[in-house]
Amino acid sequence: MYRREIAGGKVYVDPIVGPKDHKIHVPLDVSALDTDLVDERGFLKRGVPIGTGGTPATGANPLQSAAIAGGAAGDHTVAGIAPEDQLVSVLHLSGDGTNLQGADELVDEFTITAADTINTAGGTATTNGRLVILYRSRADADAGRAVIVLETTKVAEGNTAPDLAAASDRTVACLAIGIAKRAFIEENLGRALTAAELMAIENQRTIHLI
């Protein structure tokens, strides 16, 4: 066992091998955490992976797509898109309502103006066509990459859902570049790393597990 029990509670082993100079400060969303990451005393466990946005790591692909009906220049609804997201492509598939007649890239004409909304005021009308939208989701990008919590940190009174919901958000120092022992991380978690967490660590590309 790498995790020791003492009178005051648990001591979590340091999984980092070598230098810890390359770190970032992550704004933690405590209400989004769970009992795997936070122990019964309300401590965020040392050495656990966390998404760079301060929520549990999901390994999600930040590139998202949607296909919608075209229309007059103006607002178009794209469910799930957010103002902080980034448009990558807006492809207009033009036609007569039945047959495809052409494809034009219109991303320079569009902006994200609100949740679920893109706009091309004064731009190309796409009536009878289709719009294929590719965008980079900020939320998925943050949860899709994982860094490693450097120190055991008090974040709540306990780890029940009400405890975590009542806690104030805070910033924690995390390793962004380095090497960590997988066995020690899993001992601190009390379980194996999930496929999503492993993918998120891989997506970070600068943390290597041994």
C-alpha positions in Angstrom: 0.0 0.0 0.0 1.3 3.4 -0.9 -1.3 5.4 0.9 -0.8 5.5 4.7 -3.4 5.9 7.4 -2.5 8.2 10.3 -4.4 9.6 13.2 -5.3 12.7 11.3 -6.4 10.9 8.2 -4.8 9.7 5.0 -1.4 10.6 3.5 -1.3 10.4 -0.2 1.9 9.4 -2.0 3.6 11.7 -4.4 3.5 10.1 -7.9 5.7 12.7 -9.6 9.1 11.5 -10.7 11.7 14.2 -11.2 11.3 18.0 -11.5 8.0 19.8 -10.8 9.0 23.1 -12.3 6.5 23.1 -15.1 3.2 23.7 -13.4 0.0 25.6 -14.0 -2.7 26.9 -11.6 -6.1 25.4 -12.4 -9.4 27.2 -11.3 -11.1 24.3 -9.6 -14.9 23.8 -9.9 -15.3 22.0 -6.6 -19.0 21.2 -7.1 -18.1 19.1 -10.2 -15.7 16.8 -8.2 -16.5 13.4 -6.8 -15.5 11.0 -4.0 -12.7 9.5 -6.1 -11.0 12.9 -6.3 -11.9 14.3 -2.8 -11.7 12.2 0.4 -14.1 12.1 3.3 -12.3 15.0 5.1 -12.8 17.3 2.0 -9.2 17.1 0.7 -8.5 17.0 -3.0 -6.1 14.1 -3.3 -2.5 14.6 -4.2 -1.5 13.1 -7.6 -4.9 12.7 -9.1 -5.7 13.9 -12.7 -8.0 16.9 -13.2 -9.2 18.6 -16.4 -7.4 21.8 -17.3 -10.8 23.6 -16.8 -11.0 22.4 -13.2 -13.5 19.6 -13.7 -13.0 15.9 -13.9 -11.0 14.8 -16.9 -13.2 13.3 -19.7 -10.8 12.9 -22.6 -13.4 14.5 -24.8 -12.6 15.5 -28.4 -12.9 19.3 -28.5 -13.8 19.3 -32.2 -17.6 19.1 -32.6 -19.8 19.2 -35.6 -23.4 20.0 -36.5 -25.4 20.0 -39.7 -28.4 22.3 -40.0 -30.8 23.7 -42.7 -29.6 26.8 -44.4 -31.7 30.0 -44.5 -31.7 33.7 -44.9 -28.7 35.7 -43.7 -29.0 36.2 -39.9 -29.2 33.9 -36.9 -28.9 30.1 -37.3 -29.4 27.7 -34.4 -26.6 25.3 -33.6 -27.5 23.4 -30.4 -24.6 23.1 -27.9 -22.3 25.8 -29.3 -21.2 28.4 -26.8 -19.9 32.0 -27.1 -16.4 30.9 -26.0 -16.1 28.2 -28.7 -14.2 28.8 -31.9 -15.6 28.2 -35.4 -13.3 26.1 -37.6 -15.5 25.7 -40.7 -19.0 26.6 -42.0 -19.5 24.7 -45.2 -22.5 25.6 -47.3 -23.9 22.7 -49.4 -26.0 24.5 -51.9 -28.8 23.0 -54.0 -32.4 23.3 -55.2 -33.8 21.6 -52.1 -33.3 18.1 -53.6 -29.9 17.9 -55.3 -26.5 19.1 -54.2 -25.1 21.7 -56.6 -22.0 23.0 -54.9 -20.0 23.5 -51.7 -18.6 26.8 -50.4 -16.6 27.6 -47.3 -18.3 30.5 -45.4 -16.6 30.5 -42.1 -15.3 34.1 -42.5 -18.9 35.3 -42.7 -20.1 33.7 -39.4 -19.6 34.5 -35.8 -20.9 32.9 -32.6 -23.1 35.5 -31.1 -24.8 33.7 -28.2 -25.4 30.2 -26.8 -26.7 27.9 -29.5 -26.5 30.7 -32.1 -24.2 31.6 -35.1 -24.9 34.7 -37.2 -24.1 35.8 -40.7 -25.9 39.2 -40.8 -25.3 40.8 -44.2 -23.7 37.6 -45.5 -24.6 34.8 -47.9 -28.2 33.5 -47.9 -28.2 29.7 -47.7 -31.9 29.0 -48.3 -32.6 25.4 -49.7 -29.0 24.4 -48.7 -27.4 22.8 -45.7 -24.7 24.2 -43.4 -22.1 21.8 -42.0 -20.4 23.4 -39.0 -17.2 22.3 -37.4 -16.2 24.1 -34.1 -13.8 23.8 -31.3 -15.5 23.4 -27.9 -13.8 25.2 -25.1 -15.5 23.1 -22.4 -14.5 19.9 -24.1 -11.0 21.1 -24.7 -10.6 21.9 -21.0 -12.0 18.6 -19.8 -10.3 16.7 -22.6 -6.8 17.3 -21.3 -5.6 16.3 -17.8 -2.9 17.7 -15.5 -1.8 16.2 -12.1 -2.6 17.8 -8.8 0.6 18.5 -7.0 -0.4 18.7 -3.3 -3.2 17.4 -1.1 -5.5 20.5 -0.7 -8.5 21.2 1.5 -11.4 22.1 -0.8 -14.6 21.3 1.2 -15.9 20.1 4.6 -16.4 16.6 3.3 -17.0 14.8 0.0 -20.8 14.4 0.0 -22.7 16.1 -2.8 -23.9 18.8 -0.4 -20.4 19.4 0.9 -19.0 19.8 -2.6 -21.9 22.0 -3.8 -21.5 24.3 -0.8 -17.7 24.7 -1.2 -16.1 27.8 -2.8 -14.2 27.4 -6.0 -10.4 27.7 -5.6 -7.2 27.5 -7.6 -4.8 24.5 -7.3 -1.3 24.0 -8.6 -0.9 21.1 -11.1 1.9 19.5 -13.0 1.6 20.3 -16.7 4.9 18.8 -17.9 6.6 15.8 -16.3 6.6 12.1 -15.4 4.3 10.3 -13.0 3.9 6.8 -11.7 0.5 5.3 -12.7 0.5 2.8 -9.8 0.8 5.7 -7.3 -1.9 7.7 -8.9 -4.3 4.8 -8.9 -3.5 4.0 -5.2 -4.4 7.6 -4.3 -7.6 7.4 -6.3 -8.5 4.0 -4.8 -9.2 2.6 -8.2 -7.7 2.2 -11.7 -7.5 5.2 -14.0 -10.5 5.2 -16.4 -10.1 5.1 -20.1 -11.3 8.7 -20.2 -8.7 9.8 -17.7 -6.0 8.0 -19.6 -7.1 9.6 -22.8 -7.1 13.0 -21.2 -3.5 12.5 -19.9 -2.5 11.4 -23.4 -4.3 14.5 -24.9 -2.1 16.7 -22.7 0.9 15.2 -24.5 3.4 16.5 -21.9 2.7 14.2 -19.0 4.1 10.6 -19.3 3.0 7.7 -17.1 5.4 5.0 -16.1 
